[in-house]
Each structure stands twice: as C-alpha cells, then as structure tokens.
Amino acid sequence: MHDSAETTAIDYAGAVAAHLQRASIETMPERTIARAKERLIDSVGNLLAGVNATGNAAARSVFLGYGGAPESTVVGTGASLPAPHAAMLNAMAMRSWDFEAVGAEAADASMVAAHISGTTVPVALAAAERAKSSGPAFLEALILGDDLASRLAVASGFHTASGGDNTGTVNVMGGAAIVGKLEGFTETQYRHALGHALNQMAGTVQNLFDKADSFKLPQAMGARNAIVAADLARAGFTGLHDALGSAFGFFKLFSPAPAPEKLVASLGEDYYGDMIIKPWSSCRAAHPSLNAVLRLREEHGLRPADIESVEIHVTPTTKRGFTGQDFSAAPGSEVDGMFSIPFNVAVGLIEGTVRPEHLSVEYMTSPAVRELLDRVTLVDSLPPAEYQTAEAVVVTRSGARLHHRVDGVLGDIHRSPLGRDEVLEKYFLNVAFGGRRTRAEAERILQFIDAIEQQESIADLAEMLS
C-alpha cells in the first residue's frame, strides 16, 4: 500500500521519527542550547509586546467564546484555554509586530525565508504546561521542533515568490514534533502526527499584499494545527505512513525545488532553527535597505532636513514583492508599515530604528514621515541572487552623494549577530511596550529562562506570563 513508482527510495518520515524518538538534550551541543535560550528570550519579549496588537482582541473573543478545558495560558490575559487554542493566540501575538526570529538555517549558513520560533515557542509553552513538563523537557522538545521545521524549509527549496507562506506548512510538522517529544511518542505515533500535520497545511502571502490582519493566521493556525495533529496521533487516530517522501507527500505538494537529502544530512548531530534575531520591527526583506540608510545616518550625521532624495536599490523580485509596494496614503494598521521598504527607510532616517511604537496609524500619517516618504524611490537594479542585499544612495541638499551597500544585515547569527546586551535591550523594551509586566517581573522571567535546564516545572514560567 505504501509503495509507488513515484515514492522516494528513502523513508524520510521513518528517519525523522526514529531521530525524534531517540534524541536527547544530554547529547545536544552547548551552542545549540545557548541559541535556543536566546531565541526563547526574544520570543517571550515579542509575545508580551503583541498581546494588544490590531485584530488580536477580536481573535481572542472568538476562541474564548468557544471555551473548553483550561489547559494552557493565553499570555498576558489571565485566561486559559485548550492547548491548541492557547498556542494559536500566543503565536498570533508573537507575529503581530513582525519582530520575532526568522530565517531557516542551512548547513552552509545560508538562509531560507521562515518564521519558525513564532509557532514553535507557543506550541512548546502550551503543550509543556498541559503535560506538566520540566524545563529540560521543554527545551529538548523546542530544539527538536525548531530543527525539524528549519530542515524542512531548507529541503523544500521554499521562496516567498512562490506565493505560499511556509509558517503554515513546515511549522506544523515542527510543532507536532514538539508535542510528540513532550508526550513520549513512539516512532509510529510520530509518523501519524506528521501525516495529520500534512493534512492541515496552508498559507498564502497574499495576506501581506492585502495588509490584512490575517497575515498572522498561517503561523498561528500552524501552532493550533500542530497540537491537533499530535493529539490525534496520541489518541490512536492513524495517519500517513510517509508524510514527507511519498508520492503525494510534503515534498511533492509544498516544495518548489525539493532537496530532501538536506532534511536528513547530519540529523541528530547538527541542530538548526531561526538564524536571525531581528533588530527592527519589520519584514526581513526591508532590513537590508533599512540597515544601509542607518549606516549612512550614523556615519554622516544625517537629519531628514539634510536629505534631498533617497534611492534604494533592490532586486526586481523584492521590488515586485509585498515590501516593495508604494506606502499607503491611508494606512489602516501596523501591517502597512511593517511590510513597506519606503516606510522603513523614512522612519530609520528619522528615528535611527524601527520599533512597534513607530507603527501606529498616528505615527505613520505624521507630516514628518509623509514628507520624507515623498523623497524615497525604489530601483530594481540588483541581480536576482542579491535578495538579502541593498544599496542606498542619499543625495543631500548640499549636493553630496552618499552611498552604502549592505550584504551582512544586522541580526544574522553567522555574519552580523546581535550581542547578548542587544538581545536583552530588545527584550526589555518589548516587555515595557506591551505594558503587561514590570521591569522586575521581566527580570524574573529572564532569570527563569537563563536557568531553564534546572527548572522543575514549566508551569512556573506559564504563571509568570499569565
């Protein structure tokens, strides 16, 4: 029944299931553990910052109305819901300012577009609280889920130009692996969970072109669907034998340029995940341009009044994409600003950064921003392969022509990483912006995460976040 002329020779689901069943935090590299904790700190700050972002109260009202067993904490609200719904709402909050970690890491330190932590951390929090798991068990499961999602993103050959949103595909399988590890799955249960995940995959980047609240849904529904997939497998509901390499498995349905061998290369030896901690609250596709003008601003002491014009050189694909659109004359929410290169460039030149507080409608429509936006032009002059590159040319009113090219964008763990102090500064600013925790409470959360390998119960963290 499982054989087909189109089925791959390698049982990829079997290889993944066997790895997940036997893997242990005891044999994971120290660097892997340290990076996972750093992503967790960043994630919690983003989660607390996003509780009240546009659309989230409406979504909460729907799922709180459904009710159900109070299994897991809905962060920042004092409410508890069934684990799938709590994970979904928390993932939605984390996605809200487009500030969470990104970039599925490949073995050669290259990156595939992805937002992994925004699903896996909410899944791990909800499922570990429900299972009454320890800190080490939580961290072990999170690392495995991050690794699987990252490997799938890289092996799929994904690119946003395909129109899909892989936060609603690879994240579901990564999240299902997390729940399975916390629940002590057998290899067969992992197989079924991956199959159930495949049947719940979806996501479109059209949400970003339309500047809709629903841009959060692929990542958020990915969190919910991950727990549902694992729960069905735990209950004995059977699924696909090989959800990855079979004739109509993941690689057939969701891979523009599949390279399945990358899924299993060094499996159990190297662990991957999001490779970028974002320094700015906007789409990563806008960061090369923003980074370039920020460097010019710093090097030359630029002020908006000094600037005659700004040219931003990007690839044709970037200019055609959702971040290359003209900025709206009447922005409706923070979504307009996060996914606009011109807006990010203007705010960067004015403020020296882009953070959630710069994404209100009031700020986006302020005269200073609108006036500078009129002087920003995008030019699609870069070769297609340079999609993580940008060049900025600023002409000043004194006649100077200033140029800067960025290749290693700030935040990349391999090329230009944020330091510990920068990650913590972002964390504390985000907690303060969210307004739900004092500085002292934020310090206690940080202390818990820093010592998570010694924590007896993840419920203590859930209580601090509730």
C-alpha positions in Angstrom: 0.0 0.0 0.0 2.9 2.3 0.8 4.9 1.6 -2.4 4.7 3.7 -5.5 6.9 4.3 -8.6 6.9 7.9 -7.5 7.7 7.3 -3.9 11.2 8.2 -2.9 13.6 5.4 -2.1 14.3 6.8 1.4 11.7 6.6 4.1 12.1 10.2 5.2 9.3 10.1 7.7 10.8 7.0 9.3 14.2 8.6 9.6 12.7 11.7 11.2 10.5 9.6 13.6 13.4 7.5 14.7 15.5 10.5 15.3 12.8 12.3 17.3 12.2 9.2 19.4 15.8 8.7 20.5 17.1 12.3 20.6 18.1 13.7 24.0 19.2 17.1 25.3 22.0 15.3 27.0 23.8 14.9 23.7 23.0 18.3 22.2 25.8 20.8 21.7 26.2 23.6 24.2 25.9 26.1 21.4 22.6 24.6 20.3 21.2 25.0 23.8 22.5 28.6 24.2 21.0 29.7 20.9 17.6 28.1 21.7 17.5 30.0 25.0 18.4 33.2 23.2 15.5 32.7 20.7 13.2 31.9 23.7 14.1 35.2 25.4 13.5 37.1 22.2 10.2 35.2 21.6 8.8 35.9 25.1 9.5 39.7 24.7 7.8 39.7 21.3 4.9 37.7 22.7 4.3 40.2 25.5 4.6 43.1 23.1 2.0 41.7 20.7 -0.9 40.9 23.1 -3.0 44.0 22.1 -1.9 44.5 18.5 -4.6 45.1 15.9 -7.0 42.2 15.5 -5.9 40.1 18.4 -8.7 41.1 20.8 -11.2 40.1 18.1 -9.5 36.7 17.7 -9.4 36.1 21.4 -13.1 36.9 21.7 -13.8 34.1 19.2 -11.7 31.4 20.9 -12.6 32.5 24.5 -16.2 32.2 23.4 -15.6 28.5 22.4 -14.4 27.8 25.9 -13.0 24.4 26.7 -10.6 22.9 29.2 -8.3 25.5 30.8 -5.1 23.6 29.9 -2.7 26.4 28.8 -2.1 30.0 29.4 -3.1 32.7 27.0 -0.2 35.0 27.6 -0.9 38.4 29.1 -4.6 37.9 29.6 -5.1 35.8 32.7 -7.1 33.3 30.7 -6.5 29.7 30.0 -7.8 27.6 27.1 -7.4 24.2 25.5 -3.7 23.9 24.4 -4.4 24.2 20.7 -6.3 27.5 21.1 -3.8 29.0 23.6 -0.9 28.2 21.3 -2.7 29.8 18.4 -3.5 33.0 20.2 0.0 33.3 21.6 1.5 32.7 18.1 -0.7 35.4 16.8 0.5 37.8 19.4 4.1 36.9 18.6 3.7 37.5 14.9 2.0 40.9 15.4 4.9 43.3 15.1 6.9 41.1 12.6 9.7 41.2 15.2 10.2 37.5 16.0 13.2 35.5 15.0 13.4 34.4 11.3 15.4 32.5 8.8 15.6 28.8 8.5 19.3 27.9 8.7 21.1 25.7 6.1 24.2 23.7 6.7 26.2 26.3 4.6 25.0 29.2 6.8 22.6 30.4 4.1 19.0 31.2 4.9 15.6 30.2 3.6 12.7 32.6 4.4 10.9 31.3 7.5 9.3 32.3 10.8 9.8 29.2 13.0 10.0 30.4 16.6 6.7 32.2 16.3 5.0 28.9 16.1 7.3 26.5 18.0 7.6 28.6 21.1 3.9 29.0 21.6 3.4 25.3 20.9 6.1 24.3 23.4 4.7 26.6 26.1 1.1 25.4 25.7 1.9 21.7 25.4 4.5 21.7 28.2 2.2 23.4 30.6 -0.5 20.9 29.7 1.8 18.0 30.2 3.3 19.4 33.4 6.8 19.2 31.8 10.1 20.2 33.3 12.3 22.9 31.9 14.8 20.5 30.4 12.0 18.5 28.7 10.6 21.8 27.3 13.9 22.9 25.9 14.7 19.5 24.4 11.3 19.4 22.6 11.7 23.0 21.4 15.1 22.4 19.9 13.9 19.3 18.1 10.8 21.1 16.7 12.9 24.1 15.6 15.4 21.8 13.9 12.8 19.8 12.0 10.9 23.0 10.8 14.2 24.5 9.7 15.4 21.4 7.9 12.0 21.1 6.1 12.1 24.8 5.0 15.6 24.4 3.6 14.9 21.0 2.0 11.8 22.3 0.3 13.5 25.0 -1.7 10.9 27.5 -0.4 10.8 31.1 -1.6 8.1 33.7 -0.9 7.9 34.4 -4.6 6.1 31.1 -4.9 3.1 32.8 -3.2 3.0 30.3 -0.3 3.6 31.1 3.4 5.6 28.3 5.0 4.7 29.4 8.5 1.6 27.4 7.8 3.4 24.3 6.4 6.8 23.4 7.9 5.9 24.9 11.3 3.0 22.4 11.7 5.4 19.5 11.5 7.9 21.1 13.7 5.2 21.9 16.3 3.8 18.3 16.1 7.3 17.0 16.8 7.4 19.2 20.0 4.2 17.8 21.3 5.3 14.3 20.5 8.5 14.6 22.4 6.8 16.1 25.4 4.3 13.2 25.3 6.9 10.5 24.8 5.7 9.4 21.3 6.7 6.1 19.7 8.1 6.2 16.1 4.7 5.1 14.8 2.9 8.0 16.7 5.4 10.5 15.2 4.6 9.1 11.7 0.9 9.6 12.3 1.4 13.1 13.7 3.4 14.1 10.6 0.7 12.8 8.4 -2.0 14.7 10.3 0.2 17.8 10.0 0.4 17.4 6.3 -3.4 17.4 6.1 -3.7 20.8 7.8 -1.1 22.8 5.9 -1.9 26.1 4.3 -0.8 29.7 3.9 -0.6 32.5 1.3 1.5 35.7 1.2 -1.5 37.4 -0.4 -2.3 38.4 3.2 0.7 40.7 3.1 -0.2 42.3 -0.2 -3.7 43.0 1.2 -2.3 44.3 4.5 -4.8 42.2 6.4 -4.9 41.0 10.0 -4.9 37.5 8.5 -1.2 37.7 7.8 -0.8 36.2 11.3 -3.1 33.2 10.6 -0.7 30.8 8.8 1.8 31.0 11.8 -1.0 31.0 14.4 -3.1 28.2 12.8 0.2 26.3 12.3 0.5 26.3 16.1 -3.0 25.1 16.7 -2.8 22.5 13.9 0.5 21.1 15.3 -1.1 20.3 18.6 -4.2 18.9 16.9 -2.0 16.7 14.7 -0.1 15.3 17.7 -3.2 14.9 19.8 -4.9 12.8 17.1 -1.9 10.6 16.9 -1.7 10.2 20.6 -5.4 9.1 20.7 -4.7 6.4 18.1 -6.1 8.1 15.0 -3.9 6.8 12.2 -2.2 8.9 9.5 0.1 8.7 6.5 3.0 6.2 6.6 5.4 8.7 5.0 4.1 12.2 5.0 7.3 13.5 3.6 8.6 11.5 0.7 5.6 9.6 -0.5 4.0 10.1 -4.0 1.8 12.9 -2.7 3.7 13.8 0.5 5.2 17.1 1.6 8.0 17.3 -0.9 5.5 16.7 -3.8 2.9 19.2 -2.6 4.8 22.0 -0.9 8.3 22.0 -2.4 9.1 24.3 -5.3 12.6 22.8 -5.6 12.9 19.8 -3.3 16.2 18.6 -2.0 15.1 16.0 0.6 18.6 14.9 1.3 19.1 18.1 3.2 16.4 17.0 5.6 18.5 14.1 6.9 22.0 15.3 6.5 23.8 15.3 9.9 20.4 14.6 11.5 21.0 14.3 15.3 24.4 15.9 15.1 23.7 19.4 14.0 20.6 21.4 15.1 19.1 24.3 13.2 16.5 26.9 13.8 15.8 30.6 13.1 19.2 32.1 12.4 18.2 35.8 12.8 17.2 37.8 15.9 15.6 40.8 14.3 16.9 44.2 15.3 14.0 46.1 13.8 10.2 45.6 13.8 9.5 44.9 10.2 9.8 42.3 7.5 13.3 41.0 7.0 13.1 41.8 3.3 13.1 45.5 4.3 16.1 45.2 6.6 18.9 45.4 4.0 17.6 48.8 2.9 17.0 50.0 6.4 20.4 48.8 7.5 22.0 50.7 4.6 20.4 54.1 5.4 21.0 53.7 9.2 24.7 53.3 8.5 24.7 56.4 6.3 22.7 58.3 9.0 25.3 57.3 11.6 28.4 57.9 9.5 27.3 61.3 8.2 25.1 62.6 11.0 22.2 62.8 8.6 18.9 64.5 9.5 15.8 64.5 7.5 16.2 68.2 6.7 19.6 67.4 5.1 18.1 65.0 2.5 17.2 65.9 -1.0 16.4 62.3 -2.2 16.9 58.7 -1.3 17.4 55.9 -3.8 17.1 52.3 -2.6 18.5 49.7 -5.0 17.0 46.2 -4.6 16.3 43.1 -6.8 13.4 43.0 -9.2 11.8 40.3 -7.1 12.0 42.5 -4.0 10.5 45.5 -5.7 7.6 43.4 -7.1 7.1 41.8 -3.6 4.9 42.9 -0.8 7.6 45.1 0.8 8.2 46.9 -2.5 4.7 48.4 -2.8 4.1 52.1 -2.5 3.2 53.0 1.0 -0.5 53.5 1.6 -1.8 57.1 1.6 -4.2 56.0 4.3 -2.6 53.2 6.4 -5.1 51.2 8.4 -2.9 49.4 10.9 0.7 48.5 11.7 0.7 46.0 8.9 1.1 48.8 6.3 4.3 49.9 7.9 5.9 46.6 8.7 5.8 45.4 5.1 7.0 48.6 3.3 10.6 49.3 2.4 9.9 53.0 1.8 8.3 53.5 5.2 11.1 51.7 6.9 13.7 53.8 5.2 11.9 57.0 6.1 11.5 56.0 9.8 15.0 54.8 10.0 16.3 58.1 8.8 14.1 60.0 11.3 14.4 57.8 14.4 17.5 55.7 13.9 15.5 52.5 14.4 12.1 51.0 13.7 10.1 49.6 16.6 6.5 48.8 17.4 5.9 52.4 18.7 6.6 53.7 15.2 3.8 51.6 13.7 0.8 53.4 15.0 -1.5 54.9 12.4 -0.9 58.3 14.0 2.8 58.0 13.6 2.6 56.6 10.0 0.5 59.5 8.9 2.5 62.2 10.7 3.8 65.0 8.5 7.5 64.3 9.1 7.1 60.7 7.9 4.9 61.6 4.9 7.2 64.4 3.7 10.3 62.2 3.8 8.5 59.3 2.1 8.0 61.5 -0.9 11.8 61.6 -1.4 12.3 57.8 -1.3 12.4 55.8 -4.5 13.0 52.1 -5.0 15.1 51.0 -8.0 15.1 47.3 -9.1 18.8 47.3 -10.3 20.4 44.5 -8.3 20.9 40.9 -9.6 18.2 38.4 -8.6 20.6 36.5 -6.3 21.3 39.5 -4.1 17.9 39.4 -2.4 19.5 39.9 1.0 21.4 42.9 -0.2 20.5 46.6 -0.7 22.3 49.7 -1.8 21.3 53.2 -0.6 22.1 56.4 -2.3 21.3 59.6 -0.4 21.7 63.0 -2.1 21.9 65.8 0.4 20.7 69.3 -0.1 24.3 70.5 -0.1 24.9 68.3 -3.2 26.8 65.4 -1.6 26.1 61.9 -3.0 26.4 59.3 -0.3 26.4 55.6 -1.0 26.3 52.4 1.2 25.9 48.8 0.3 24.8 46.2 2.8 25.5 42.4 2.4 25.7 41.2 6.0 22.4 42.5 7.5 22.4 43.0 11.3 20.9 40.1 13.2 22.4 37.2 11.2 24.0 34.8 13.6 26.7 33.9 11.2 27.6 37.3 9.7 26.5 40.2 11.9 24.9 38.8 15.1 23.2 40.8 17.8 25.2 40.6 21.1 23.7 39.4 24.4 23.3 43.0 25.5 21.4 44.0 22.3 19.1 40.9 22.6 18.3 41.8 26.2 17.7 45.5 25.4 15.2 44.5 22.8 13.5 42.1 25.2 13.1 44.7 28.0 11.9 47.3 25.5 9.3 44.9 24.1 8.1 43.9 27.6 7.8 47.6 28.5 6.0 48.4 25.2 3.4 45.6 25.9 2.7 47.2 29.3 1.8 43.9 30.9 4.9 43.3 33.1 7.0 45.4 35.3 10.8 45.6 34.9 11.1 43.4 38.0 8.7 40.8 36.6 10.6 40.8 33.3 13.8 40.2 35.2 12.3 37.2 36.9 11.2 35.7 33.6 14.7 36.2 32.2 16.3 34.5 35.2 13.9 31.5 34.7 14.8 31.2 31.1 18.6 31.6 31.7 18.4 28.6 34.1 15.7 26.6 32.3 17.8 23.4 32.3 17.4 23.4 36.1 13.7 24.3 36.3 11.4 21.6 37.6 8.2 22.9 36.1 7.4 25.0 33.0 4.2 25.8 34.8 6.2 28.4 36.8 7.0 30.3 33.6 3.4 30.0 32.4 2.3 31.6 35.7 4.7 34.5 35.2 3.4 35.0 31.7 -0.3 34.7 32.5 
